[in-house]
Amino acid sequence: MGGPAYSPVFGGCVEGDRMIVAVMRAPAGKNADTHNHPNEQWIYVLEGRSEMVIEGQKCVGTPGMVIYIPAKAVHEARSTGDVDLVFFT
């Protein structure tokens, strides 16, 4: 699980001292609650569609897009559409 307290995403993950690298899947129609973390995050959308709010700004992610989330930025995400959202982060 990629954030079991606030998110339904799951997948393979490698965690180091300063970063986490993962390929994750978010079930269609599910959302990650509002949260933040101390590290920066980037999300490369492989499949599906994501609607995110990052520090109050809405953002839509589709295949081939990269989304950047600054360290400590409050954000939330939703997997929208009929297929799971798959992303590299």
NUZA-741859 format. One record per residue (C-alpha): x, z, y; residue in three letters. Coordinates in pm, whole numbers, plus 50000, padded with zeros to 5 digits. Example, Ala and Ser with C-alpha at 12.3 -4.5 7.8 and 13.67 -1.06 7.14 Angstrom:
512305078049550ALA;513675071449894SER;
//
This chain:
500005000050000MET;501274991050342GLY;499875019450549GLY;497465037950322PRO;496285061550595ALA;495135033550824TYR;495284999450651SER;494044981950335PRO;497074958550311VAL;499204957449997PHE;502224938449868GLY;505964938949809GLY;508114958150057CYS;511804965950112VAL;512494994850348GLU;515805002750517GLY;516925027750780ASP;515705007151075ARG;513334980950940MET;510794971750676ILE;510454936550533VAL;507344927850336ALA;504944901050219VAL;501494916550249MET;497904907450172ARG;494894920050366ALA;491564915050189PRO;489124892050371ALA;486854911050606GLY;488894943150600LYS;490554959050900ASN;493504981350984ALA;492535010351207ASP;494165015751544THR;497715028351496HIS;501295025451615ASN;504765030451471HIS;508245036351612PRO;509595002251512ASN;508954967651650GLU;506954944951421GLN;506544907551389TRP;503984890851167ILE;504274855051039TYR;500864843550913VAL;501084824450584LEU;497404821850488GLU;494074832250634GLY;493214844150982ARG;493814876251173SER;492194889851485GLU;494334916651648MET;494234938651955VAL;497704948452079ILE;497784972552374GLU;494274960752469GLY;495034923252447GLN;493234902252187LYS;495274878751970CYS;494254854751692VAL;496754846551416GLY;496464815251201THR;498904800050949PRO;502274792251105GLY;501874816351397MET;504164845551476VAL;502734876851636ILE;505034902251802TYR;504174939251833ILE;506514960352048PRO;507714994451926ALA;505115021851978LYS;502444996552085ALA;498935007051988VAL;497384979551776HIS;494694971151521GLU;493994940951305ALA;491184925051107ARG;491384898850833SER;488674874150926THR;487334844050743GLY;486564838050377ASP;490084841850235VAL;492604870150233ASP;495164871950512LEU;498714868150373VAL;501614875250605PHE;505374880450612PHE;506444909850828THR;
//
